[in-house]
Amino acid sequence: MTSISEWKRWVLYNLIGEGTHNVLFEDQIKKLSGRHYENNLTIALNVLVDNGILLKLETNKRKKFIVNYERLNDAQKILNDTRNWAYSKDNEKDHNTVNQYFSEPEGYNFWFNIEAQQARKKRSIYNIYYKKTDNLDFSAQIITQKYSRILHMGSLRQNNSNISKLWRACQELSQTKKKEFILQDLQDKERKACGNNRQRGKISLAIFKKLEYIEEKGKKGNSTSFKLTGKNPPFTTLDKLINT
């Protein structure tokens, strides 16, 4: 369970964390918190209101919350308190806490997450989702200590989607003599679909591994090498994908 103090920061982030002063309706808060909604969030809202940091108003029978401008400095102090932002592989609570700070992509179900090591020992969490109406349509939520970003990968059922382009690239890379490849190979093969920072490439490899389309074969320097397992998307083959 996320602590009340952590929920306070989540509320304030959604109200003023991006540099603008937003208004949050009560139903919006439930929608933003999604599957993470719990009683501590309600308590956090009430505490912020009782302390005068938030104002609770009612418009057309809808309750809404805004930051009290007279207490803006106090709100910023709570928002900027990073003592609870600990990224530890050994502490599952930290993973749960991070997952609850930002809204999830609409229309998608949470599937799994991965952790990525960044420069200067910073870590990011990659939450992977599949679309409710198409279980081969994927999105990823990238969460760091300072921001959240949604990357839509598209569907393997769509020939021109990023995820399909990256799957074809993996299959083409498997035709080399070693039949193995690393993330950098994928980046070189399909730069546009991977994106400038390679995040889509990293996400696609995690998805293909989870679907058992690829498997790890070892290390090449500091990079993990992959090889196809022979399992393919259930509806097509490489030739069909290329010729569609």
C-alpha positions in Angstrom: 0.0 0.0 0.0 1.3 3.5 -0.9 1.7 5.8 2.0 -0.4 8.9 2.5 2.7 11.2 2.1 3.4 9.6 -1.3 -0.1 10.1 -2.4 0.1 13.7 -1.5 3.0 14.1 -3.9 1.1 12.3 -6.6 -1.9 14.6 -6.2 0.3 17.7 -6.3 2.3 16.5 -9.2 -0.9 16.2 -11.3 -2.0 19.7 -10.2 1.2 21.7 -10.5 4.0 19.2 -11.4 4.3 20.2 -15.1 4.6 24.0 -14.3 0.9 24.8 -14.9 -1.9 25.0 -12.4 -4.5 22.3 -13.2 -7.9 21.5 -11.8 -8.7 17.9 -10.9 -12.3 16.7 -10.5 -12.9 13.9 -8.1 -13.8 11.4 -10.9 -10.7 12.4 -12.8 -8.6 11.5 -9.8 -10.1 8.0 -9.7 -9.5 7.7 -13.4 -5.9 8.8 -13.2 -5.0 6.5 -10.3 -6.7 3.6 -12.2 -6.0 0.2 -10.7 -4.0 1.8 -7.9 -6.9 3.7 -6.3 -7.1 3.1 -2.6 -8.3 4.6 0.7 -4.9 6.3 1.4 -5.4 8.5 -1.7 -8.7 9.7 -0.3 -7.1 10.4 3.1 -4.2 12.3 1.4 -6.7 14.5 -0.4 -8.6 15.2 2.8 -5.3 16.0 4.7 -4.2 18.4 1.9 -7.6 20.2 2.1 -7.6 20.3 5.9 -4.2 21.8 5.9 -5.3 24.5 3.5 -2.9 23.4 0.7 -5.8 22.4 -1.6 -9.1 24.0 -2.0 -12.1 21.7 -2.6 -14.9 23.4 -4.7 -18.1 22.1 -6.2 -19.3 22.9 -9.7 -22.5 21.4 -11.1 -22.4 18.9 -8.3 -18.9 17.8 -9.3 -16.2 18.2 -6.6 -12.9 19.6 -7.8 -9.5 20.3 -6.3 -7.1 23.2 -6.9 -3.9 24.3 -5.2 -4.4 27.2 -2.8 -2.2 30.0 -4.3 -1.5 31.3 -0.8 0.0 27.9 0.1 1.9 27.4 -3.2 5.3 27.3 -1.5 4.1 24.7 1.0 2.8 22.6 -1.9 6.1 22.9 -3.8 8.0 21.7 -0.7 5.9 18.5 -0.5 6.2 18.0 -4.3 10.0 18.4 -4.2 10.6 16.1 -1.3 12.4 13.2 -3.0 13.3 11.2 0.2 10.7 8.5 -0.8 12.0 8.1 -4.3 14.3 5.2 -3.8 15.0 2.9 -6.7 16.1 -0.5 -5.3 16.0 -3.9 -7.0 15.6 -5.4 -3.5 12.7 -3.3 -2.4 9.4 -4.2 -4.1 7.6 -1.4 -2.3 9.7 1.1 -4.4 8.5 -0.5 -7.6 4.9 -0.3 -6.5 5.3 3.4 -5.4 6.8 4.5 -8.7 4.1 2.7 -10.7 1.4 4.7 -8.9 2.7 8.2 -9.5 1.5 8.7 -13.1 -1.6 8.0 -15.1 -1.7 4.9 -17.3 -2.5 4.8 -21.1 -6.3 4.8 -21.6 -7.8 1.7 -23.2 -4.9 -0.6 -22.2 -4.3 -3.3 -19.6 -1.1 -3.5 -17.6 1.0 -6.5 -18.6 4.4 -6.5 -17.0 7.3 -4.1 -16.4 11.1 -4.0 -16.8 13.8 -1.9 -15.1 16.5 -0.1 -17.1 19.8 1.2 -15.8 20.5 4.7 -17.0 23.6 6.8 -16.8 24.9 7.8 -13.4 23.1 4.9 -11.8 19.7 6.3 -12.4 16.9 3.8 -13.1 13.8 3.9 -15.2 10.7 1.7 -15.0 9.1 0.5 -18.2 5.5 -0.5 -17.7 4.2 -2.5 -20.7 0.5 -2.6 -21.7 -1.6 -4.3 -24.3 -4.8 -2.8 -25.8 -8.1 -4.1 -24.4 -9.5 -4.6 -27.9 -6.3 -6.0 -29.5 -3.9 -8.0 -27.4 -1.1 -7.5 -30.0 -1.3 -3.7 -29.8 1.3 -2.5 -27.2 2.1 0.7 -25.4 4.8 1.4 -22.8 4.9 3.9 -19.9 8.4 5.1 -19.1 8.7 6.3 -15.6 11.7 8.1 -14.1 12.1 10.1 -10.9 11.1 13.3 -12.8 8.7 12.4 -15.6 6.4 9.9 -17.2 6.1 9.3 -20.9 3.8 7.1 -23.0 5.2 5.4 -26.1 2.7 3.7 -28.4 4.2 0.8 -30.3 1.2 -0.1 -32.4 -0.1 -3.5 -33.3 1.6 -6.5 -34.8 -1.6 -6.8 -36.9 -0.7 -3.6 -38.6 2.1 -3.8 -41.2 3.3 -0.3 -40.8 3.4 0.0 -37.0 6.6 0.4 -35.2 6.3 -3.0 -33.5 5.8 -4.7 -36.8 8.8 -3.0 -38.4 11.0 -4.0 -35.4 9.7 -7.6 -35.6 10.7 -7.8 -39.3 14.1 -6.3 -38.4 14.6 -9.0 -35.8 13.7 -11.7 -38.3 16.1 -10.2 -40.9 18.9 -9.9 -38.4 18.4 -13.6 -37.6 19.3 -14.4 -41.2 22.9 -13.5 -40.6 25.6 -16.1 -40.1 25.5 -16.0 -36.3 21.7 -15.8 -36.3 22.1 -13.6 -33.1 21.7 -9.8 -32.6 21.8 -7.2 -29.9 19.9 -3.9 -29.4 22.5 -1.9 -31.3 22.0 -4.2 -34.3 18.3 -3.5 -34.2 18.9 0.2 -33.8 21.2 0.2 -36.9 18.7 -1.9 -38.9 15.5 0.1 -38.0 16.5 3.5 -36.7 13.2 5.3 -37.3 11.1 2.7 -35.6 13.5 2.5 -32.6 13.6 6.2 -32.1 16.5 8.5 -31.4 17.1 7.1 -27.9 16.5 3.4 -28.7 13.6 3.2 -26.2 11.2 1.5 -28.7 13.9 -1.0 -29.6 14.4 -1.9 -25.9 10.6 -2.1 -25.4 10.1 -4.3 -28.5 12.8 -6.8 -27.4 11.2 -7.1 -24.0 7.8 -7.7 -25.6 9.2 -10.3 -28.1 11.0 -12.1 -25.2 7.8 -12.1 -23.1 5.9 -13.5 -26.1 8.7 -16.1 -26.5 9.5 -15.0 -30.0 13.1 -14.4 -29.0 15.4 -15.7 -26.2 18.6 -14.5 -24.6 21.7 -16.3 -25.8 24.4 -14.6 -23.8 26.4 -11.4 -23.7 28.2 -9.5 -26.4 30.3 -7.0 -24.4 27.8 -5.2 -22.1 24.8 -6.1 -24.4 22.5 -9.0 -24.3 22.4 -11.1 -27.5 19.1 -12.6 -28.7 18.0 -15.4 -31.0 14.7 -16.2 -32.6 12.9 -19.2 -31.0 10.9 -20.1 -34.1 7.6 -18.9 -32.6 5.8 -16.2 -34.6 2.8 -14.0 -34.3 -0.2 -16.3 -34.6 -1.7 -14.9 -37.7 1.2 -14.5 -40.2 4.7 -15.3 -41.3 7.6 -13.0 -42.3 6.8 -13.3 -46.0 3.2 -12.3 -45.4 4.3 -9.3 -43.3 6.7 -8.1 -46.0 4.3 -8.5 -48.9 1.2 -7.1 -47.2 
